[in-house]
Amino acid sequence: MRKFRAVAFAALVGMALTQGQVWAQDNDGDDDDAAAATATKTEASPEAEKATRASKDVPELILGTKEDQFTANQKDFQLIAGQGYRWKITAAGGLEYKFHTDLFRNVWNNQIVINDLEVHMNGAPAWLEFDADGTIQVQFTTVRPGIYTWSVPDLADKGMKGTITIK
């Protein structure tokens, strides 16, 4: 019983000392941490943003229009590492579009939603294929920073390609 009391007392003293050290470091009076944080937050870019628990919407990517089947409404996207996202990809040009990106191999894929039907997977999709006009929503969490590409392979030479940058 004496050993138990001695061990319990030693653990209690150790926890108290550890807590005291943390409190002392919290307010060290050094403002270089605050200055560094302010310096990075002054820029209005994804680098200055911080990941949150709530998923964010990526601007919708629209492939084609009735007037121009070989256009995309946006080419480049900026994301933050560690952030959850919802991304709607829409085919609107009346063609068959095969959307391919290396992003899917470098994020944690949560689900794909098509007409309120959810596809949950244990890996990345190879590509998204639109046989008709419609929208597919992909939900994922960014994992690896880097620059990734997206394209409609057969139409990339007509401008249906872009980048996704994760900072």
Phi and psi in degrees as GROMACS dihedral restraints (atoms count N, CA, C in turn):
[ dihedral_restraints ]
;  ai    aj    ak    al  type     phi  dphi    fc
    3     4     5     6     1   -63.5    20    10
    4     5     6     7     1   -39.2    20    10
    6     7     8     9     1   -63.1    20    10
    7     8     9    10     1   -41.8    20    10
    9    10    11    12     1   -61.0    20    10
   10    11    12    13     1   -45.7    20    10
   12    13    14    15     1   -62.5    20    10
   13    14    15    16     1   -41.3    20    10
   15    16    17    18     1   -65.1    20    10
   16    17    18    19     1   -43.1    20    10
   18    19    20    21     1   -66.6    20    10
   19    20    21    22     1   -43.6    20    10
   21    22    23    24     1   -62.2    20    10
   22    23    24    25     1   -42.7    20    10
   24    25    26    27     1   -63.4    20    10
   25    26    27    28     1   -42.7    20    10
   27    28    29    30     1   -63.6    20    10
   28    29    30    31     1   -40.4    20    10
   30    31    32    33     1   -64.8    20    10
   31    32    33    34     1   -42.5    20    10
   33    34    35    36     1   -62.7    20    10
   34    35    36    37     1   -45.3    20    10
   36    37    38    39     1   -63.6    20    10
   37    38    39    40     1   -41.4    20    10
   39    40    41    42     1   -61.3    20    10
   40    41    42    43     1   -43.1    20    10
   42    43    44    45     1   -64.6    20    10
   43    44    45    46     1   -41.2    20    10
   45    46    47    48     1   -63.8    20    10
   46    47    48    49     1   -42.7    20    10
   48    49    50    51     1   -66.4    20    10
   49    50    51    52     1   -39.1    20    10
   51    52    53    54     1   -63.6    20    10
   52    53    54    55     1   -44.8    20    10
   54    55    56    57     1   -61.6    20    10
   55    56    57    58     1   -40.6    20    10
   57    58    59    60     1   -61.5    20    10
   58    59    60    61     1   -38.3    20    10
   60    61    62    63     1   -67.9    20    10
   61    62    63    64     1   -39.5    20    10
   63    64    65    66     1   -64.4    20    10
   64    65    66    67     1   -42.9    20    10
   66    67    68    69     1   -63.8    20    10
   67    68    69    70     1   -37.1    20    10
   69    70    71    72     1   -66.9    20    10
   70    71    72    73     1   -32.8    20    10
   72    73    74    75     1   -81.9    20    10
   73    74    75    76     1   -23.2    20    10
   75    76    77    78     1   -61.5    20    10
   76    77    78    79     1   -40.6    20    10
   78    79    80    81     1  -121.8    20    10
   79    80    81    82     1    73.6    20    10
   81    82    83    84     1   -86.2    20    10
   82    83    84    85     1     0.4    20    10
   84    85    86    87     1    74.9    20    10
   85    86    87    88     1     4.0    20    10
   87    88    89    90     1   -94.6    20    10
   88    89    90    91     1   119.8    20    10
   90    91    92    93     1   -96.7    20    10
   91    92    93    94     1    14.5    20    10
   93    94    95    96     1   -70.7    20    10
   94    95    96    97     1   -29.1    20    10
   96    97    98    99     1   -65.7    20    10
   97    98    99   100     1   -44.3    20    10
   99   100   101   102     1   -64.8    20    10
  100   101   102   103     1   -39.3    20    10
  102   103   104   105     1   -65.4    20    10
  103   104   105   106     1   -40.9    20    10
  105   106   107   108     1   -65.4    20    10
  106   107   108   109     1   -40.6    20    10
  108   109   110   111     1   -65.5    20    10
  109   110   111   112     1   -41.1    20    10
  111   112   113   114     1   -65.2    20    10
  112   113   114   115     1   -38.9    20    10
  114   115   116   117     1   -62.7    20    10
  115   116   117   118     1   -38.2    20    10
  117   118   119   120     1   -80.4    20    10
  118   119   120   121     1   -25.8    20    10
  120   121   122   123     1   -82.8    20    10
  121   122   123   124     1   -12.9    20    10
  123   124   125   126     1   -72.8    20    10
  124   125   126   127     1   -24.1    20    10
  126   127   128   129     1   -77.8    20    10
  127   128   129   130     1   140.3    20    10
  129   130   131   132     1   -94.7    20    10
  130   131   132   133     1    69.2    20    10
  132   133   134   135     1  -141.0    20    10
  133   134   135   136     1   168.0    20    10
  135   136   137   138     1   -59.4    20    10
  136   137   138   139     1   -25.3    20    10
  138   139   140   141     1   -62.3    20    10
  139   140   141   142     1   -35.2    20    10
  141   142   143   144     1   -79.0    20    10
  142   143   144   145     1   -21.3    20    10
  144   145   146   147     1   -76.1    20    10
  145   146   147   148     1   153.9    20    10
  147   148   149   150     1  -115.9    20    10
  148   149   150   151     1   149.5    20    10
  150   151   152   153     1   -66.7    20    10
  151   152   153   154     1   143.6    20    10
  153   154   155   156     1  -120.3    20    10
  154   155   156   157     1   169.7    20    10
  156   157   158   159     1   -74.8    20    10
  157   158   159   160     1   -30.7    20    10
  159   160   161   162     1   -78.7    20    10
  160   161   162   163     1   139.6    20    10
  162   163   164   165     1   -69.0    20    10
  163   164   165   166     1   145.2    20    10
  165   166   167   168     1  -110.2    20    10
  166   167   168   169     1   157.6    20    10
  168   169   170   171     1   -91.3    20    10
  169   170   171   172     1   131.1    20    10
  171   172   173   174     1   -83.3    20    10
  172   173   174   175     1   142.2    20    10
  174   175   176   177     1   -53.7    20    10
  175   176   177   178     1   136.0    20    10
  177   178   179   180     1   -60.5    20    10
  178   179   180   181     1   138.9    20    10
  180   181   182   183     1  -100.9    20    10
  181   182   183   184     1   121.2    20    10
  183   184   185   186     1  -112.4    20    10
  184   185   186   187     1   118.6    20    10
  186   187   188   189     1   -93.9    20    10
  187   188   189   190     1   112.9    20    10
  189   190   191   192     1    76.6    20    10
  190   191   192   193     1   160.4    20    10
  192   193   194   195     1  -139.1    20    10
  193   194   195   196     1   171.0    20    10
  195   196   197   198     1   -63.8    20    10
  196   197   198   199     1   -31.0    20    10
  198   199   200   201     1   -81.3    20    10
  199   200   201   202     1   -34.4    20    10
  201   202   203   204     1  -141.6    20    10
  202   203   204   205     1   103.5    20    10
  204   205   206   207     1   -71.9    20    10
  205   206   207   208     1   -12.0    20    10
  207   208   209   210     1  -112.3    20    10
  208   209   210   211     1    28.1    20    10
  210   211   212   213     1  -115.1    20    10
  211   212   213   214     1   158.9    20    10
  213   214   215   216     1  -130.8    20    10
  214   215   216   217     1   140.1    20    10
  216   217   218   219     1   -71.5    20    10
  217   218   219   220     1   -20.1    20    10
  219   220   221   222     1  -150.8    20    10
  220   221   222   223     1   139.9    20    10
  222   223   224   225     1  -101.8    20    10
  223   224   225   226     1   -39.9    20    10
  225   226   227   228     1  -120.4    20    10
  226   227   228   229     1   142.5    20    10
  228   229   230   231     1  -129.9    20    10
  229   230   231   232     1   144.1    20    10
  231   232   233   234     1  -118.2    20    10
  232   233   234   235     1   124.8    20    10
  234   235   236   237     1  -127.5    20    10
  235   236   237   238     1   168.0    20    10
  237   238   239   240     1  -113.3    20    10
  238   239   240   241     1   135.0    20    10
  240   241   242   243     1   -64.0    20    10
  241   242   243   244     1   138.3    20    10
  243   244   245   246     1    85.7    20    10
  244   245   246   247     1     2.9    20    10
  246   247   248   249     1   -99.8    20    10
  247   248   249   250     1   142.7    20    10
  249   250   251   252     1   -84.4    20    10
  250   251   252   253     1   142.8    20    10
  252   253   254   255     1  -138.1    20    10
  253   254   255   256     1   154.6    20    10
  255   256   257   258     1  -120.9    20    10
  256   257   258   259     1   126.8    20    10
  258   259   260   261     1  -129.7    20    10
  259   260   261   262     1   116.6    20    10
  261   262   263   264     1   -90.7    20    10
  262   263   264   265     1   128.2    20    10
  264   265   266   267     1  -119.8    20    10
  265   266   267   268     1   121.9    20    10
  267   268   269   270     1  -121.0    20    10
  268   269   270   271     1   135.2    20    10
  270   271   272   273     1   -98.7    20    10
  271   272   273   274     1   125.6    20    10
  273   274   275   276     1  -133.6    20    10
  274   275   276   277     1     5.2    20    10
  276   277   278   279     1   -98.3    20    10
  277   278   279   280     1    -2.0    20    10
  279   280   281   282     1    82.1    20    10
  280   281   282   283     1     3.3    20    10
  282   283   284   285     1  -101.3    20    10
  283   284   285   286     1   170.9    20    10
  285   286   287   288     1   -87.8    20    10
  286   287   288   289     1   118.2    20    10
  288   289   290   291     1  -111.5    20    10
  289   290   291   292     1   131.0    20    10
  291   292   293   294     1  -110.7    20    10
  292   293   294   295     1   100.5    20    10
  294   295   296   297     1   -85.6    20    10
  295   296   297   298     1   122.8    20    10
  297   298   299   300     1  -126.8    20    10
  298   299   300   301     1   139.6    20    10
  300   301   302   303     1  -151.6    20    10
  301   302   303   304     1   145.5    20    10
  303   304   305   306     1   -82.5    20    10
  304   305   306   307     1    -3.6    20    10
  306   307   308   309     1   -60.4    20    10
  307   308   309   310     1   -40.7    20    10
  309   310   311   312     1   -60.1    20    10
  310   311   312   313     1   -24.9    20    10
  312   313   314   315     1   -85.3    20    10
  313   314   315   316     1    -3.9    20    10
  315   316   317   318     1  -126.2    20    10
  316   317   318   319     1    20.3    20    10
  318   319   320   321     1  -133.8    20    10
  319   320   321   322     1   166.2    20    10
  321   322   323   324     1   -90.5    20    10
  322   323   324   325     1   108.7    20    10
  324   325   326   327     1   -79.1    20    10
  325   326   327   328     1   125.9    20    10
  327   328   329   330     1   -93.3    20    10
  328   329   330   331     1   -58.7    20    10
  330   331   332   333     1  -162.7    20    10
  331   332   333   334     1   163.8    20    10
  333   334   335   336     1  -120.8    20    10
  334   335   336   337     1   133.1    20    10
  336   337   338   339     1  -118.5    20    10
  337   338   339   340     1   125.9    20    10
  339   340   341   342     1  -130.3    20    10
  340   341   342   343     1   116.9    20    10
  342   343   344   345     1    50.5    20    10
  343   344   345   346     1    48.8    20    10
  345   346   347   348     1    61.8    20    10
  346   347   348   349     1    15.9    20    10
  348   349   350   351     1  -104.8    20    10
  349   350   351   352     1   129.1    20    10
  351   352   353   354     1  -101.8    20    10
  352   353   354   355     1   135.9    20    10
  354   355   356   357     1  -113.7    20    10
  355   356   357   358     1   115.3    20    10
  357   358   359   360     1  -102.9    20    10
  358   359   360   361     1   136.0    20    10
  360   361   362   363     1  -133.0    20    10
  361   362   363   364     1   166.4    20    10
  363   364   365   366     1  -112.9    20    10
  364   365   366   367     1    29.8    20    10
  366   367   368   369     1  -178.8    20    10
  367   368   369   370     1  -177.5    20    10
  369   370   371   372     1   -91.4    20    10
  370   371   372   373     1   146.1    20    10
  372   373   374   375     1   -73.6    20    10
  373   374   375   376     1   148.6    20    10
  375   376   377   378     1   -71.3    20    10
  376   377   378   379     1   -42.3    20    10
  378   379   380   381     1  -164.6    20    10
  379   380   381   382     1   169.6    20    10
  381   382   383   384     1  -112.0    20    10
  382   383   384   385     1   128.5    20    10
  384   385   386   387     1  -115.9    20    10
  385   386   387   388     1   127.5    20    10
  387   388   389   390     1  -105.7    20    10
  388   389   390   391     1   105.5    20    10
  390   391   392   393     1   -83.9    20    10
  391   392   393   394     1   -15.9    20    10
  393   394   395   396     1  -147.8    20    10
  394   395   396   397     1   168.9    20    10
  396   397   398   399     1   -61.4    20    10
  397   398   399   400     1   142.8    20    10
  399   400   401   402     1   164.2    20    10
  400   401   402   403     1  -180.0    20    10
  402   403   404   405     1  -124.6    20    10
  403   404   405   406     1   137.7    20    10
  405   406   407   408     1  -121.1    20    10
  406   407   408   409     1   130.5    20    10
  408   409   410   411     1  -107.6    20    10
  409   410   411   412     1   128.0    20    10
  411   412   413   414     1  -109.3    20    10
  412   413   414   415     1   130.6    20    10
  414   415   416   417     1  -114.7    20    10
  415   416   417   418     1   128.3    20    10
  417   418   419   420     1  -153.8    20    10
  418   419   420   421     1   166.7    20    10
  420   421   422   423     1  -120.5    20    10
  421   422   423   424     1   128.5    20    10
  423   424   425   426     1   -68.9    20    10
  424   425   426   427     1   140.2    20    10
  426   427   428   429     1  -121.4    20    10
  427   428   429   430     1   -51.8    20    10
  429   430   431   432     1  -108.2    20    10
  430   431   432   433     1   121.2    20    10
  432   433   434   435     1   -63.0    20    10
  433   434   435   436     1   149.7    20    10
  435   436   437   438     1   157.8    20    10
  436   437   438   439     1  -178.3    20    10
  438   439   440   441     1  -113.2    20    10
  439   440   441   442     1   121.3    20    10
  441   442   443   444     1  -117.1    20    10
  442   443   444   445     1   158.1    20    10
  444   445   446   447     1  -111.5    20    10
  445   446   447   448     1   154.8    20    10
  447   448   449   450     1  -132.0    20    10
  448   449   450   451     1   152.4    20    10
  450   451   452   453     1  -165.3    20    10
  451   452   453   454     1   163.1    20    10
  453   454   455   456     1  -105.6    20    10
  454   455   456   457     1    97.3    20    10
  456   457   458   459     1   -47.3    20    10
  457   458   459   460     1   -44.4    20    10
  459   460   461   462     1   -73.2    20    10
  460   461   462   463     1   -15.0    20    10
  462   463   464   465     1  -119.2    20    10
  463   464   465   466     1     9.9    20    10
  465   466   467   468     1   -60.8    20    10
  466   467   468   469     1   -36.7    20    10
  468   469   470   471     1   -69.0    20    10
  469   470   471   472     1   -13.4    20    10
  471   472   473   474     1   -97.2    20    10
  472   473   474   475     1     8.1    20    10
  474   475   476   477     1   103.8    20    10
  475   476   477   478     1     2.6    20    10
  477   478   479   480     1   -90.0    20    10
  478   479   480   481     1    69.8    20    10
  480   481   482   483     1  -158.1    20    10
  481   482   483   484     1   161.8    20    10
  483   484   485   486     1  -173.5    20    10
  484   485   486   487     1  -166.9    20    10
  486   487   488   489     1  -128.2    20    10
  487   488   489   490     1   157.1    20    10
  489   490   491   492     1  -129.1    20    10
  490   491   492   493     1   115.4    20    10
  492   493   494   495     1  -105.1    20    10
  493   494   495   496     1   126.9    20    10
  495   496   497   498     1  -111.1    20    10
  496   497   498   499     1   119.8    20    10
